[in-house]
Amino acid sequence: MKIEIRGAERLSFRERQVVVLKEMGKSTETIARTLGISTSTVGTLYNRAKSKGYEVVIVIPGEVLGILGAYDEEETKDKDQG
């Protein structure tokens, strides 16, 4: 699994850190301790980042979902029969 932040170029370095940790499900308190900042600063950075319009996209490979292998086998059968 890969997490992609679209629009990250509009965010400051600190905003990116907060966004990544928030999107990973970390609490405001945990983020504050991790980054050595106050919880109110975490909130400010997160709200500022949201106002800049980033988008989080999760990329999950097909084989992780158990569908890519099955698709490849069917495609191979179709080519062999055609």
LUMZAZA-607648 format. One record per residue (C-alpha): residue in three letters; residue number from 1; y, x, z. Coordinates in Angstrom, 1 decimal, m for minus. Last residue first. Layout:
BEGIN
<site residuo="ALA" num="NUM" v="Y" u="X" w="Z"/>
...
This chain:
BEGIN
<site residuo="GLY" num="82" v="m16.8" u="m8.4" w="m29.3"/>
<site residuo="GLN" num="81" v="m19.7" u="m8.1" w="m26.9"/>
<site residuo="ASP" num="80" v="m18.9" u="m4.6" w="m25.7"/>
<site residuo="LYS" num="79" v="m15.2" u="m5.4" w="m25.5"/>
<site residuo="ASP" num="78" v="m15.8" u="m8.5" w="m23.4"/>
<site residuo="LYS" num="77" v="m18.2" u="m6.6" w="m21.1"/>
<site residuo="THR" num="76" v="m15.6" u="m3.8" w="m20.6"/>
<site residuo="GLU" num="75" v="m12.9" u="m6.4" w="m19.7"/>
<site residuo="GLU" num="74" v="m15.2" u="m8.1" w="m17.2"/>
<site residuo="GLU" num="73" v="m16.0" u="m4.8" w="m15.5"/>
<site residuo="ASP" num="72" v="m12.3" u="m3.8" w="m15.3"/>
<site residuo="TYR" num="71" v="m11.4" u="m7.2" w="m13.8"/>
<site residuo="ALA" num="70" v="m14.0" u="m6.9" w="m11.1"/>
<site residuo="GLY" num="69" v="m12.9" u="m3.4" w="m10.2"/>
<site residuo="LEU" num="68" v="m9.3" u="m4.5" w="m10.0"/>
<site residuo="ILE" num="67" v="m9.9" u="m7.5" w="m7.7"/>
<site residuo="GLY" num="66" v="m11.0" u="m6.1" w="m4.4"/>
<site residuo="LEU" num="65" v="m7.6" u="m6.4" w="m2.8"/>
<site residuo="VAL" num="64" v="m7.4" u="m2.6" w="m2.2"/>
<site residuo="GLU" num="63" v="m8.7" u="m2.1" w="m5.7"/>
<site residuo="GLY" num="62" v="m5.7" u="m4.0" w="m7.1"/>
<site residuo="PRO" num="61" v="m3.2" u="m1.7" w="m5.6"/>
<site residuo="ILE" num="60" v="m0.7" u="m3.3" w="m3.2"/>
<site residuo="VAL" num="59" v="3.0" u="m2.8" w="m3.9"/>
<site residuo="ILE" num="58" v="5.3" u="m4.3" w="m1.3"/>
<site residuo="VAL" num="57" v="8.8" u="m5.0" w="m2.5"/>
<site residuo="VAL" num="56" v="11.8" u="m5.0" w="m0.1"/>
<site residuo="GLU" num="55" v="15.2" u="m6.0" w="m1.6"/>
<site residuo="TYR" num="54" v="18.6" u="m4.6" w="m0.7"/>
<site residuo="GLY" num="53" v="21.7" u="m6.8" w="m0.8"/>
<site residuo="LYS" num="52" v="24.6" u="m4.8" w="0.7"/>
<site residuo="SER" num="51" v="25.0" u="m7.6" w="3.3"/>
<site residuo="LYS" num="50" v="21.5" u="m6.9" w="4.5"/>
<site residuo="ALA" num="49" v="22.4" u="m3.2" w="5.1"/>
<site residuo="ARG" num="48" v="25.4" u="m4.1" w="7.1"/>
<site residuo="ASN" num="47" v="23.3" u="m6.5" w="9.2"/>
<site residuo="TYR" num="46" v="20.7" u="m3.8" w="9.8"/>
<site residuo="LEU" num="45" v="23.4" u="m1.1" w="10.7"/>
<site residuo="THR" num="44" v="25.1" u="m3.5" w="13.1"/>
<site residuo="GLY" num="43" v="21.9" u="m4.5" w="14.8"/>
<site residuo="VAL" num="42" v="20.7" u="m0.9" w="15.2"/>
<site residuo="THR" num="41" v="24.2" u="m0.1" w="16.6"/>
<site residuo="SER" num="40" v="23.9" u="m2.9" w="19.1"/>
<site residuo="THR" num="39" v="20.5" u="m1.5" w="20.2"/>
<site residuo="SER" num="38" v="22.0" u="1.8" w="20.9"/>
<site residuo="ILE" num="37" v="21.1" u="5.0" w="19.1"/>
<site residuo="GLY" num="36" v="18.5" u="7.8" w="19.6"/>
<site residuo="LEU" num="35" v="16.7" u="7.0" w="16.4"/>
<site residuo="THR" num="34" v="13.3" u="6.3" w="17.9"/>
<site residuo="ARG" num="33" v="14.8" u="4.7" w="21.0"/>
<site residuo="ALA" num="32" v="17.0" u="2.4" w="19.0"/>
<site residuo="ILE" num="31" v="14.2" u="1.5" w="16.6"/>
<site residuo="THR" num="30" v="11.9" u="0.7" w="19.5"/>
<site residuo="GLU" num="29" v="14.6" u="m1.6" w="21.1"/>
<site residuo="THR" num="28" v="15.3" u="m3.3" w="17.8"/>
<site residuo="SER" num="27" v="11.6" u="m4.1" w="17.4"/>
<site residuo="LYS" num="26" v="9.5" u="m2.4" w="14.8"/>
<site residuo="GLY" num="25" v="7.9" u="m4.7" w="12.1"/>
<site residuo="MET" num="24" v="7.6" u="m2.2" w="9.3"/>
<site residuo="GLU" num="23" v="10.5" u="m3.9" w="7.7"/>
<site residuo="LYS" num="22" v="12.6" u="m3.1" w="10.7"/>
<site residuo="LEU" num="21" v="11.6" u="0.5" w="10.6"/>
<site residuo="VAL" num="20" v="12.4" u="0.8" w="6.9"/>
<site residuo="VAL" num="19" v="15.7" u="m1.1" w="7.3"/>
<site residuo="VAL" num="18" v="16.8" u="1.1" w="10.3"/>
<site residuo="GLN" num="17" v="16.1" u="4.4" w="8.4"/>
<site residuo="ARG" num="16" v="17.8" u="3.1" w="5.3"/>
<site residuo="GLU" num="15" v="20.9" u="2.1" w="7.2"/>
<site residuo="ARG" num="14" v="21.0" u="5.6" w="8.7"/>
<site residuo="PHE" num="13" v="20.9" u="7.2" w="5.3"/>
<site residuo="SER" num="12" v="23.6" u="4.9" w="4.0"/>
<site residuo="LEU" num="11" v="22.5" u="2.0" w="1.8"/>
<site residuo="ARG" num="10" v="23.6" u="1.3" w="m1.8"/>
<site residuo="GLU" num="9" v="21.0" u="3.7" w="m3.2"/>
<site residuo="ALA" num="8" v="18.4" u="1.5" w="m1.4"/>
<site residuo="GLY" num="7" v="18.9" u="m1.3" w="m3.9"/>
<site residuo="ARG" num="6" v="15.2" u="m1.8" w="m4.2"/>
<site residuo="ILE" num="5" v="13.3" u="m0.7" w="m1.2"/>
<site residuo="GLU" num="4" v="9.7" u="0.0" w="m2.1"/>
<site residuo="ILE" num="3" v="6.8" u="m0.2" w="0.3"/>
<site residuo="LYS" num="2" v="3.5" u="1.2" w="m0.8"/>
<site residuo="MET" num="1" v="0.0" u="0.0" w="0.0"/>
